[in-house]
């Protein structure tokens, strides 16, 4: 076993400096999809609406399923560079290749839809494994809750930086290559997707490099033994559902994200119809991302003073308060951006601790069951994100339908405008309060995590 592992897991200077860059690369790549996949299908690939709906439905369901399967697969796999680090090296080239196919327009509409769907499903299946492996490094690199909070905050901050940079570069790069290939060509998106995915691959390779020595390579002679002793499917799901604190955090995380994604999506309707200030929506989104970055960076310092749980509660409490305060000045756009920007700093406190909570939950499960199921536990983070986005979409579309909104109507009634205001403010506020309240029942102190890690180490 490596010297680092014998001495107790603590992060070195390289990790302190560069950890989070893989998350920046990942969000940089995925921004192309999250912001422009549907416009690509409708405006560049020129696919019929029925095919667009079919593609987004099938790929969305496949992505949710593969996000959970990724954890099971990780906990069953053993490669020569370690169970988790290996996938930072092996997975990205396949992601790059099939992510490119996701943004192609080859042959007839039906053939193009098949190729796009396969590109999406295969690239996401592989990247769910690599993404979960990268998240699992938080547990692998250190057994100290404060250092886990630091790494978790770096992941959140890196993710935010990637989105901010991509928001400024994506369309200029697409338009540059579209100019080369010809107006109306879909190749602008194809090349852009390939370049952005290549950036992700380089960033993941950097995490692979800086984490060298923190995970014991699996020798050929011991692989069969390790796989044989590995956790069963029953062990994996027992490690989640018999872990009260983990279940509480998963529910809180899921609830928090529904409200967050709902607020972001509903901002279009707030700025466009409630205040007639659509030009300020990009400013709002930029302020949100920067404020979240500041909060995520600050969260480890707060954890050092008041602990992980109280930092999370402080974050969600401040975030919820900002939303309801902004509601009472809803017609003052600058005040809303300012108040909710401050609230987003608080949200960053909580969001920045996501990996830390899942890592601590994995420690508890291993301590209780004797089985290492980090992969499947970490996969629940990705599962929460994907399902919350799906639920967000259902809530938003159902709300719009219930209001009787028609985008083609010349005049929007005051009742519909008030409805948009409630969807933007009240619904996210309720989800934030629920996420806050659930965590009062969470009871896994940081000092207990340290004790569990020490006991686990003595068993090996």
N, C-alpha and C positions, 0 to 999 in steps of 0.2 A: 504494500500500500504506500502511496506517496507520502512524503514528509509532511506536506500540508495537511493531509487527512489525519496523520498520526498526532500532529500537534493541536488538533482542534480546528474547526473550520472558521477562519476569519478572512475577510477580503483584503487583497493586496492593493498597492498603489495603482496598478494598471486597471483593475476593476473599478476602483473609486473614480478614476479619470474617465474611462471609456464606456462603462456599463450603461446601457440605455440606447446605444447607437443602433443596435439591431431593431429596436422598437421604432426608432425614428425612420429607419429604412423601410420597415414593414408598413407603417402608416403612410409613408411617402408613396409606396407602391399601391396600396389599397385605395388611396384617395381617388385614383383614376376610375376605379370601379364604383365606389360608393357615391360619387358625384356625377359620373358620366356614363355608366353602363346602359341605363335605359335610353338616354339621348342618343348614344351610339347605335343602339338597336333600331330606333325609330327614324333618326335623321341622317345617319351615315350608312348603316347596313340596309336601311329602307325596308325593313321587314314589316309584314302586315301586323296589325294590332293583336290579332288572335294568336299569332306566333310569339309576339313579345310577351303576352300574358302567360302563355304556356312555358316559355323559357324561364321567366322570372319565378314562376311557381315551382317548377321542377327543381331548378337549381337552388332555390331558397330552402326547400325541404331537404334536399341532399346535403346542403351545407350544415344544417342543424344536426342531422343524423351523424355526419362525419365528425363533427366537433366532439361528440361523446365517444365515438368509436376510436378517435385519435388517442384518448387517454388510455383506453383498454389496450390498444395496440402498443403504446409506449411501455406500459407495465409488463407486457409480454415479450418485448423485444430486448435483445442484447447484441450490440455491435462492438467492434474492437476499440472504439474511442469513448466508450461509456454509453450507458442507456440513454442519456439525454443529450450530451454533447454531440454524439454521432449525427443526430438529425439536424444539427446546425450546419453540418458539412454535406450530408447526403441529400437532404430535401430540396434546398434552394435551386439547384440546376433544373430539376423537374418542374418546379413552380414557374421558373422563367419560361421554359418551353411551352407549357400548356396555358399559361397566362396570356401569352401572345396569341394562341389560337382562340382565346375567349374574345379577342377583338379583331377577328377576321371576317371577311365576307366572301366566301368561296362557293361558287356554283349557284344553283337554284336557291330560292328562299328556304325550302325545306332542308336541303343539304347544309346550307349556311347555319341554320338553326341547330342542326345536329352537331356540327363541328363546334359551334360556340358553346353549346350546352356541355359537350364532353370536355372542352377546354376548361370551362368553369368548374365542373365537378371534380376532374382529376387534379387541377391546380389547387383547389380548395381542400381536397382530401389530404394532399401532401402538406400544404402549408398549415393545416390544422395540427398535424403531427409536429412539424417544426416549431410552430408558434407555442404549442403546449410544452415542448421540450425547452424552449427558451424561457418560458415562464417558470418551469420547474427548477431552473438554475438558481432561483432565489433561495430555495431550500438546500440545494447542493453546495452553494458557495459559502454559506455561513449558517451556524446554528444559533446566532444571537438575534433576538427580536429587534433590537435597535438597528443592527446592520441590515436585517431583512426589510425594515421600514425604509432605510436608505435606498436599497436596491429597488424596492417597489416604487418609490417616488421617482427614481431615475427612469424606470420603465414608463411611467405615466408622463413624465416631462419629455422624454424622447419621442413618445407617440404624438404629443402635442406639437413639438417642433416639426416633425415630419409632415403633419397635416398643414401647418402654417406655410411651410416652404412649398409644398405641393399645390396649395391653393393659389399661389402666385405663378407657378411655373407650368402647370398642366396645360391650360389652353394655349399659351404662347408657343409651347413646344408642339402641340397638335397642329396649330395653324402654320407653324414653320414648315413642318413636313407635308402638310396638306398643300401648301404652296409649291413644294417640289413635285409631288405626285399628281397634282391637278385638283382643281376645285371640285368638291363633292366626293373625292376619293376617301375610302375608309382606311387607307394605309397610314394616314396621319396618326390615327389612334393605335394602329397595330404597332408601329415603330415606337411610339411614346410608351405604350404598355411594356414593350420589351426593354427599353432603356430604364424605366422606373423599376422594373423587376430586377434588372441587373444591379441596380444600386442596392436593393434589398439584399441580394445575394452577397455582395461585398460586405455589407454591414453585419450580416449573420456570420460570415467568416471571421470578422473581427471579434465577435463574442466567443466564437470557437477558440480563437487564438489566446485571448486574455484569460480564458477559464482553464487553460492547460494545467494539469496537476491537481485539479479539484475533484475529478471523478476517476475512479480506478478503471483502467481498461479491462475488458473481459478477454481472457485468454481462451484459445480454442479448446483447451482441455477442460476448462471450467464452465464453458457456456452451457453444456447440457445439464450439468448439475444445477446451475443457477436458474435455468428455465424450469427445471423440474420442481425446484423449491419456490418458484415464483408464485405470486398470488393467483388464486382462481377467480373466475368471474364473480362467484359468490363473495369472496373476500373483498373484491373491489367495491361492490355495491354496499356491502356491510360496512366498509370503512367510511362510506359517506353517510348512509342513513342511520347508523348507530352513533353518529357524532353530532350531538345536539348543537354544539356551538357552530360547527361548520354549516349545518342545515339552516340555522338562524342567519348566518352571514350570507349564505347563498340567496335566501329569500330577500334579505335586506338589499343585497347587491342587485338582484333582479328588479326589485321594486324601484330602487334608486335610478337604475338605467332606463326603465320605461319612462319615468317622468322626465329625465334628462333628454332623451332622444325625442320625446313628444314636444318638449319645449323648443328644441332646435328646429324641428320640422314645422311646428305651428308658427314660428317666427315669420315665415313668408306671409301668412294670412294676417298676422298682427300688423306688420309694417305696411302691407299692401292695402288692407281694408280698414283696420281700426284707426290708424293714424295717417294713412296716405303718405308714407315717408319711405317708400321702397328703396330709395337711394341710400338710406342709412342701414339697411339690413347687413351689407357686407362689413360695415363698421362694427355693428353689434357682434357679428360672428368672430371678427378679428379680436375684439376686446375679450370675448368669451374665451377664446383659445389662449391668449396671452395670460389672462387672469388665472385660468386653470393651470397653466405652466408654473406660474409663481406659487400657487397654492401647493402643487405637487412637490416642488423643490423645497418648500418650507416645512413640509409635514414631518420629516425625520427629526428636525430640531424640536418640534412640539412633542413628538413621541418621547424624546429624551427627557422631557420635563413632566409630562402628565400620563404617558403610557399610550398604547395603541388604541384601546377602546375609547378612552376619553377624547383622544384626538379625532377619531371618527365621529363621535357624537357632536363635538364642537363644530366640525365641518358641516355635518348635515343640518344641525340646528341653525347655523348662520346662513346656510344656503336657503333653507325653507323660509327663514325670516325675511331674506332679501326679496324673495318672490312675492310674498304677501304685501310687503311695503311698496314694491313697485306697482302692484295692482291698484293701489289707492292714488297713484299719480300716472295712470296708464296713458293719458293724453300728452304727457310731457316726455317726449321720446328721449331727450338727452338725460333726464332724470332716471328714466327706466334703464338706459344703457349703463349709467353710472352705478346705480344701486345694484343691478343684477351683475355687473362686472365685479363689484366687491363681493357679492354673494358667490360668484364663481371661484374666487380665491378660496373661500371656505369649502366649496365643493371639491377643489383641488386637494385640500387636506384629506378628505375622505377617499377620493378617487385614487390618490397617490398611494394608499395603503392596501389596495386590492390584492396585489400579489402577496403582501405580507400576511394578510388574513388567511388566504388559501394555504400558504406555506405553514403557518402555525396550525391550521386544521390538519394538514398532512402529518405534521409531527405528532399531534394528539392521536390520530388514527394508528400510526405506526407504533406508538407507545402502548396503546390499548390492545391492538390486535396482533402485534408482532410482524405485520406484513407491510412492506413498503409499497404504497399505492399512490405515490405522488402524481403519476401521470394522469390517472382518472380523476383525482381530486382537482388538479390544476385545469383539467379539461372543462370542468364545470364553469370556470370563468368565461371561456369562449362560448360555452352553451348559453350562459346568462346573457351575453352580449347579443347573440344571434336571435334568441327567442324574444328578448326585450324589444329588438328592432321590429320583429314580426308583430308583436302585440301592439307596439306603438303605431304601426301602420293600420292595424285593425281599428284601434281606438280613434285615430284621426279620420279615417275614411268613414267610419260609422257616425262620428260626430258631425262631419260635413254633410252626410246624407240626412241625418236627423234634422239639421238646420234647414234643409231644402235649398242648399246653395247651388246656384247655377252660374258658372263663370261667364256665360254669354249674356247674362242679364245686364241691362243698362244701369239699373239702380239696385243697390244692395240694401235690404231693409235694416232698420236699427236693431231688430231682434237677431238677425244673422251676425251683425257686427258685434253685438254683445256676446253672442255665442262664441265667436272667434276669440274674443277677449278672455272668456272663461277657459277655453281650451288652452290658451297660451299661458295663463297665470294659475287659475284655480286647480286644474287637473294636475299639473306638475307639482304644485304645492302639496296636494293631498298625498301623492306618491312619496314626496320627500319626507313628509311627517310620518308616514307609515314606516319607511325605511329607518328613520330615526328611532321610532318607538320600539321596533323589533329588537334593536341592538341593546336596549336596556336589559334584556334577558340573557345576553351573551356573557359568559363567565369563564374566560380562559386568560388569566393574568399573564403578563410577559414573564414574570419570574418563574411561573409554573412551566412555561414553554422551555426555559433554560434547564430546569430540572429534568424535564422529559428527555431533552436532547442528550443530557449527560447520562441518563439511565440507558437510553438506546445505544449510546456509544459503548457502554460497558457490556452489552449483550453480544456485541460483534466479536 
